[in-house]
Amino acid sequence: MPITNLAPIPELYVSYESSQKLKVEAADLTSWDMTPRQICDLELLMNGGFNPLKGFLNEADYDGVVENMRMADGTLWPMPITLDVSEKFAETVELGQDIALRDQEGVILGTMTVTDKWVPNKSREAEKVFGADDQAHPAVYYLHNQAGSVYLGGPVTGIQQPVHYDFRARRDTPNELRAFFRKMGWRRVVAFQTRNPLHRAHQELTFRAAKEAQANLLIHPVVGLTKPGDVDHFTRVRCYEAVLDKYPASTTTMSLLNLAMRMAGPREAVWHGLIRGNHGCTHMIVGRDHAGPGKNSAGEDFYGAYDAQDLYRTYQDEIGVEMVDFKHMVWVQERAQYEPADEIEDRDNVTILNISGTELRRRLAEGLEIPEWFSFPEVVNELRRTRPPRAQQGFTVFFTGFSGSGKSTIANAVMVKLMEMGGRPVTLLDGDIVRKNLSSELGFSKEHRDLNIRRIGYVASEITKNGGIAICAPIAPYATTRRAVREDIEAFGAFVEVHVATSIEECEKRDRKGLYKLARAGKIKEFTGISDPYDVPESPELRLETESVDVDNCAHQVILKLESMGLIAG
């Protein structure tokens, strides 16, 4: 049988000579500055990771992929790879035109001939690809709130790879991996897909998978874009490198995959299989809830634990990469070893231990012990460096409420109380201070108010990242903007939303600045609560009733909340 998994596969790059020439010509083309997600997609298109795709999907291929995971010619492909752009940009592009695709520094990575331009039905895409049009799913949220409203499709010509300055020796194109496997004489290679640090259970699982498939092992972690809130990839790669010594070097290798995950569960598993096949793998480990995003709006898991394995099995022959399906591994204390949870015959007579991801995060956050049976000390040390206990991390307290609700007054009191405790720098980002120093040129239109809140969120996220405390007190009337700010900040520390729930009638009575009077008279347009809506926070960390409660008591409630969350030492 000919070994097909190791022969070179087609790439979309042109030769070095042509690329030098193309670079000069492309400088005159209309340019699109790509988003981080588009750059990940482009890299895997150009290097053959998304083979047989020859570019961003055209409309007919997109429709087929969304509806039944097949391109127009019947080829299996489960994930829409589209170039989403703004309406404004789309208007400047005509069919048949070449555009230059640039990275965020303006470097031209490739060109694309635009063959199709259409406005997609995003709700349909969400429903079919992710199983529900539910914005609790990070990719559905991205689709509706961040992705451009027009899709462009067409073939891509690769000029140069995106530059990565980190872990360069660990990054391999599909053809580089295939060449490595050829050189090592590896015929059977099982891939382990992961976006989390490796703990003992993962090691046990990968050892068993390699043994079961009688294959060599490729640890193939994703370092493109994963799920908001995941451990950053620098920390994860340091964790992987710490664990590699525990594997036999002659049968295991590690390579980083610059993939933008969509967390699409079953479809994502099929997609990962096709991508691993392009990288020269013959087998892939599919675990429980493979690439699942967590809970939906109703608080239930988006996908069943074994949905991904079931869908993969259906298409396995076509994918061409065999699935090694893996069970949930747990620690059996009496035998001091990991075993698949559903294969323990004497489960009533033994002690079964397991630490979930949530529990691990809790132990890290509270500085509690993480036992050696669960993880390697080297991995725990790396995680602790990035995630000190909560009482040493930065965080943001974000007050929201009507104008005149008492936000600033309470925020000031909280700031003073925190400064009295000492230990971390405290910064107050109050409406008026921010308007003067960050947003002096902005007016009060919806767009400008949103921009103002995003700026506050950005500064707060930097303060949080560097271990300080940010206290923000804008009106922040729109739920989507508050959610975006929460995501920015939760990448680095806790976000504590405090809804100052003073009624509009009470705020109008207090009207210190005379603003409500002006709004009622129509002299201030788009005034929150009068002529513009306020989205009441559904589940803030704390809701404060201020009527007939003094400021000191309100501030004290905030401090107690911070204590109960472990953010300040009680």
Secondary structure by P-SEA (a helix, b strand, c coil): cccccccbbbbccccaaaaaaaaaaacccccccccaaaaaaaaaaaacccccccccccaaaaaaaaccccccccccccccccccccaaaaaaccccbbbbbbcccccccccccccbbbbcaaaaaaaccccccccccaaaaaaccccccbbbbbbbbbcccccccccccccccaaaaaaaaaaacccbbbbbbbcccccaaaaaaaaaaaaaacbbbbbcccccccccccccaaaaaaaaaaaccccccccbbbbbbbccccccaaaaaaaaaaaaaaacccbbbbccccccccccccccccccccaaaaaaaacccccccccccccbbbbbcccccccccccccccccbbbbbbcaaaaaaaaaaccccccccccaaaaaaaaaaccccccbbbbbbbbbccccaaaaaaaaaaaaaaaaccbbbbbbcaaaaaacccccccccaaaaaaaaaaaaaaaaaaaaabbbbbbbcccccaaaaaaaaaaaaacbbbbbbcccccaaaaaaacccaaaaaaaacccccccccccccccccccccccccccccaaaaaaaaaaaaaaaccccc
